[in-house]
């Protein structure tokens, strides 16, 4: 079977974003089998079973120009599925595979479709101990959390060095990071603006303490009392700056998001007076080896029952409304999207 022949196999249900001449954005759930361009480009054709809903996906579903780089577009930065056809010898028909990032749902068609061609170079077989649904639930958020935790470990942050701060802790990255750090023996402190609602949830993930995001969300002193051996930040802006200012000498801070904003309104003092390291986490273009190590960390240490408990499943047709719920703070943990 060739990718072109796949279009004789019946309808392919997809979410499609369009923008008209007046700049009006629309989202539709439709059959894209009539237009081969929606199949995407790549050397491996997969039948997509699962995707996920990340903050970036929710932004894309709103037509955010910082995410959506081409029109029309099938969003979805994650794709989990079964190989139909492959020109790469590493993958054979029937293999279960996962792809996160690499431009999916941004500048190329993504995982909110039942059939998709993807590049083999960043494609991985799913871990043997995870179901396709669980891999979909983890998605880019799980990959990013694992990349962040591996970065802390690689830079020498040890459990005995002190507490690790996790911002955006009820979100996908924060939730998975809290759990992984706890399983590795670290003491963690969670940051949230909804302590009363989610204290039990965060404690169950391993947080030893919870602080209100208001403590970090405003302008603070450029150098503050050193509290953290490490930080996993997905918020950016003042929150990240204050977290850096509170990091102990030679501590390590990872940055992977900008929920509060993309700005960094701070000073160099924590870096030149304490030797604090700031590491950027780029899950979109992470090398195959970094991806492999991240999924190996998840496979070895993540408790799938914990993942299942924090996962909400939505149908592909309902993903736009779920994205609106995520943007308004009505969702926490992970959201898996059932595609096929």
N, C-alpha and C positions, 0 to 999 in steps of 0.2 A: 504494500500500500504506500502511495506517496501522499504528501500533505494535500496536494490539490484534489486527489480522489476522495479525501475525507468529506468533501462538501456534498457528496451524494448520499451521506449517511443519515440525513434528516435534519431537523431544526437544531440550531445552536443558540441557546438562550444566553443573553448577555445584558449587562448594564452599559449603556452608551451615554456619554456626555457630549452635547453639541452646543455650539454658540452660533447664533444667526448674525446677519449683517449689522443688526442694531446692537449687538453685544449681549443679547438676552441668552441666558444659559438654561438648557433643559436637560433632564435626566429621564431616560426611558429604559424599559425592560422589554427587549425585543429579540426577534430571530435575526441573527447576523450571518446565517449560512449563505444568504444570497450575495454577499459581498466578500470575496476572498481576502480583501485587504484587512479585514477584521481578524483574520487568523494570526496576524503578527508575523515576526521574522525570527528565525532561529533554526538550528539543525536538529532539534528534538521536538516532535509533536506530542503533546500530552492531552489526555482527557482530564480536565480539571475536576476534582471532587470537592476540594475545600479551599477556601481562602480565609482571610481574617479582616477585622476592622480595626485599623490603627488610627491614631490622630491624623496622620498624613492622609489616609483614605477619606476621613471625614472632611478634611479641608478640600480634597479633590472633588468630592461629591457636591461641594458648594461652588465649585468652579474657581477655586483660589489660584490666581496666576502664578503664585510662587511654587505650586505643585504641578498644575496642568500646563504642559509645555507645547502640546499639539492638539489640534481639533480635527475631527471628532476623536474621542478617546474612550477606551474601555478602562476604567480605573481598577484598582486592586494591586497593591505592591507585593502581594504574596500569591503563590500558586503551588498547590499540592495536588498531585495527580498520578496517573498511570501512563506510561509510555505507550504510544500507538505506533510511532515510527521514529527511528533515529539513524542519522548518518554518522554518529559518533560511537565508536566501539565500546565506550565505557557504559553505554546504556542500551538495554534491549527491550523489546516489546514486552509489556507486562510489568516492568520495573516500577516500583513506587518511588516517586522523586519529589523534591521540594526546591523551589527557587524563591529567594527573598531579594527585593530591591533590584539592582542592576538596571534601573530605569523603568521597571514595570509600573504601570499606572501613573507614569509621569511623562516620559517622552516616547513611550512605546506601549502598546496595548498590554493590559495587566490581567490579573487573575479573576475578575468578575465576569468570566465567560466559561462556557462548558468545554471549549477546545481552544488550544493556544500553542503556537510554536515559540520555543524559548531557546536561548543560547546554552550550549552544553558546558561551557567553561566554568560557570558558577553553579551549575546544577549539582545536587547531591542526592544520593539515595537516603531515604528517611531512616532514622535509627530503628533498629530491629524491635526495640521495646516500646515504641510509640505507635499508636494508630494514626491513620491519615487525619482523622478529626483532631487528635491531640497536636499533631504537627501544625495543622491549620490554626488551631487556637493559639499556639505559641507565636507563629508568624514572625514578622520583623521585630516585634517587641521582644519576644523571647530571644531571638538572635542578638539583638542589641544589648539586652541585659547580660547575656552570656559573654559578649565581647567586652563589656564594661568590667565585669567581674574578672575575666581573664587578664585584662589590662592591669587591674589592681594587683593581682597575684604576680604577674610578670614583673612589675616594678617593685616587688619586694614587700608589699603591705601584708603583714601577718596578723592573725587574730590577737596575739598578745600585744600588738602595738596600740590598740585602743579601738574606740567605736568608729563605725562607718555610718555616715549620714546618707540617707536615700531620700531625695526629693521626688515630688510627683508620685508618692508612694502608693496611691490607690489606682494609678494607671497601669498599663500593661508592662512597661519597662520596670517601673518601680516595684510592682508586685512580684514579678519574677526575680528581680535582683534581690529583694528582701529574702525570698525563699532560698535562693542559691547561696547567698552569704551565710544564712543561718545554718544550712546544711554543711557548709565548709567550716563552721565553728566561729564565725565572726559575730560580735555583738553589734546590733544595728539600731539606729534611731530613725524613725520614719517622720516625714514632714507631710502634713495634710491640712487642708482648710475645713475638713469635715470630721473632726475628731469624734464627736458624739455618735455620728452615724457609722464610722468605720473603725473605731478603736478595737473592737473584738476581731474584726477581719485582719487588721494589721498585726495585732498580737499573735494571732494564729499563724501568720506567715513568718514570725520570728522577731518582730520588733520588740526590743526591750524597753523602749520609751517612745513617746510620740510628742512632737512639738508642733505648734500651730504655724502655718505658713506665713502668717502675719509677722512673726519674729524675724523672718528672713526676707520678706517681700519688699521692704522699703530701703531707702538709702541708709547705709550704716558706716561706721568708721572703717578706714582703709585697712587697719590691722586690729583684730579683736582677739579675745582670749582663745588660745589654741585648744580645740575640743576634739577634732576629728583626725583619725589616722588616714582615712580615705573618704571619698565622697563619690556617689553615683548621682549625677544631676541630669534631669530631663527637662528642666524648666528655663534655664538661661536667665538673662537680665540681672536684676538686683539679687534674686535668690542665689544665683551662681556666684556673684561677686561676694556676698556675705558668707557663703559656704567656704569660698577660697580664703577669705579673711579670718575664718575660724579654724582653718586647718593647721594641724601641728607642724613643727619643723620636719621637713623632708616627707611630708604627707603627699598623697596623690589624689587628684580630682579628675574624674572623667566627665565629659560633657557630650551629650547626645541629642539634646532637644532644645526647644525654644517656646514652651507653652506660655511663659510669661512674656517673652520677647527675644529677639535676636541680638539685642545690644549687650555690651559688656562694660557697664559704667563704673570701672574700678581703677585701681592703681597697680603698679608693679611691685609694691612693697612686700606682699606675701612671697613673691618669687625671689626677690633679691635679699630679703632679710631672713626668710625661713626656708628657702630652698624648696618651696611648694612646686609640684609638677602639675600642669594642666594638660590632659590628654584628650584630644578629640576622637570621638567614636563615629566612624563613617560606615554604617552597615550597608549602604547602597553599593559601594565599590570595594567592599572588603575582599581580600584575596581568597582564593579557594581554600588555602591552608588555614586562614583565620576562621573562615566559615566552618571548616571541618572540625577545628578545635572547639569552637563555640557549641556546635551540635553535640560533640563528644561530652562536653561539660554538662549539657542539659540531659543527655542520655544517662550519664553516670549518677548525677546527683538530684535531678528533679523528681519529686514524688508525684506520680501521675494522678493520684487521688486528690492531691492539693490542687493540681491544675484543673481537674474536672470540676472541683467545687467552685473555682473562681471563673469558670467558663460559661458564657451565655451563647446559645446557638441561634442564629437568625437565618432565614431563607434568603437566597439571592434576590428575589423580588422585593424584599423588605429592607435591603441594606441602606437605601437612601434615608429612610426614616430613622433607622438605627444610627446612622451617621449624625443626624441632627440631635439625637439623644446624647450621643457621646460629646458633641460640642457644647451642649448645655449642662454637662456634668451629671447626667442621669445614669451613666453606665460606669462600672468599675471592673477591675480585673481584665479578663480577656473575652473577646467576642469572636467566635468562629462563624464563618459564613459557609453555609451548605450550598455548594454550587451545582452539583450533579447528583 
